[in-house]
Amino acid sequence: MKKIIVLLLAGFAFMNADAQRYAVIDSKYILNKIPAYTEAQDKLNQFSAMWQQEIDKQSADLEKLQREYDAEKVMLSDDLKKKREDQIFNAEKSLRDLQTKRFGYHGDLFKKREELIKPIQDKVYNAIQKLAAEKMYDFILDKSEGITVIFADPKLDKSDEILKMLGVK
């Protein structure tokens, strides 16, 4: 759906090329040229590696626990089997919880990225908006990962008109 909208916007822009101004940027190129961004990315990679080591250690401990249980299972009483299985289950849950805490949707990596990277991205976005205002661009497209509309003049948004045509209020 997003691609269809981008194609429609691009087509609309090309049909009315004389009425609308647009520019293309490469946000990856811009970000990689900013020393603060590469430093922040390096820090983020260090945190990620440290947290991955923590997960790998816990995973290795779980595998060891599982191997020991498998080797001793035939000699254990039902009560001891149940205790060991519970211990393994709790270790698996602890590992999943740690993975979620570190790398989940709102985990530590997400929070660190927000702390380290987002302020730099916001500066770039503000510079793009300033460029759009100064040069009177209606659209600025980002070519770094497929064509994405990174800025569009709000007065060109015809979403409400489309909704009205569809009978949606």
JOCORRA-V800963 format. One record per run of one state. SS is the DSSP state (@ for helix, = for strand, . for the rest). FROM is the first residue (numbers start at 1). LEN is the number of residues. If there is no record, write none. Layout:
[[SS	FROM	LEN] [SS	FROM	LEN]]
//
This chain:
[[.	1	1] [@	2	14] [.	16	6] [=	22	4] [.	26	1] [@	27	6] [.	33	2] [@	35	41] [.	76	2] [@	78	26] [.	104	4] [@	108	9] [.	117	1] [@	118	18] [.	136	3] [=	139	4] [.	143	5] [=	148	5] [.	153	1] [@	154	3] [.	157	2] [@	159	7] [.	166	4]]
//
